[in-house]
């Protein structure tokens, strides 16, 4: 019996939510998990997430090793807010 590729546990995830017309926030939408390689890759993914729709306020959760981080990967414990 052949073995598959070794499983690597994801160590970061990205989620996004939008400000609705009534002023409330939408539920968090999961946009994937992965094995952290470089901050440049994660920043590129965040830019793609927030590029559309442009007119809405957004929040992104970048969770790395179980801790909320900012756009540069610093552990802040807060979500990334974009207006």
C-alpha positions in Angstrom: 0.0 0.0 0.0 1.4 3.4 -1.0 1.6 6.3 1.4 0.2 9.7 0.6 2.0 13.0 1.1 2.7 13.8 4.8 0.0 16.0 6.3 1.1 19.3 7.6 -1.1 21.1 10.1 -2.1 24.6 8.9 -0.7 27.3 11.1 -2.4 30.4 9.8 -5.9 31.3 8.5 -7.6 34.3 6.9 -11.2 35.4 7.5 -13.1 38.5 6.4 -16.3 40.3 7.2 -18.1 43.3 5.7 -20.1 46.2 7.2 -23.7 45.8 6.1 -26.0 48.7 5.0 -27.8 48.5 8.3 -24.5 49.2 10.2 -24.0 45.6 11.5 -21.2 43.3 10.5 -21.7 40.2 8.3 -20.6 36.8 9.7 -17.0 35.9 9.4 -16.2 34.2 6.1 -13.4 31.7 6.0 -10.9 32.3 3.2 -8.6 29.5 3.8 -5.8 28.1 5.9 -2.3 27.2 5.2 1.3 26.5 6.2 3.0 29.8 6.7 5.9 30.4 4.3 6.5 34.1 4.1 4.7 37.3 5.2 4.7 38.5 1.5 2.5 35.6 0.5 0.0 36.3 3.3 0.0 40.1 2.5 -0.7 39.3 -1.1 -3.7 37.2 -0.1 -5.0 39.9 2.2 -4.7 42.5 -0.6 -6.7 40.2 -2.9 -9.4 39.7 -0.2 -9.9 43.4 0.4 -9.7 44.6 -3.2 -13.4 43.9 -3.9 -15.9 45.5 -3.1 -14.0 48.7 -2.6 -16.7 50.9 -1.1 -17.4 48.7 2.0 -15.7 48.8 5.4 -14.0 45.4 6.0 -12.2 43.6 8.8 -9.7 40.8 8.2 -8.7 38.2 10.8 -5.1 37.0 10.2 -4.6 34.2 12.8 -1.0 32.9 13.0 -0.2 30.1 15.5 -3.5 30.9 17.2 -2.8 34.6 17.8 -4.4 37.5 15.9 -1.8 39.4 13.9 -1.6 42.7 11.9 -0.8 43.1 8.2 3.0 42.8 8.9 2.7 39.7 11.1 3.1 41.3 14.4 1.1 39.7 17.2 -1.5 42.4 18.2 -4.5 40.4 19.3 -6.7 42.7 17.1 -8.3 42.3 13.6 -7.2 44.4 10.6 -9.7 47.1 10.0 -9.9 48.7 6.5 -12.2 51.5 5.5 
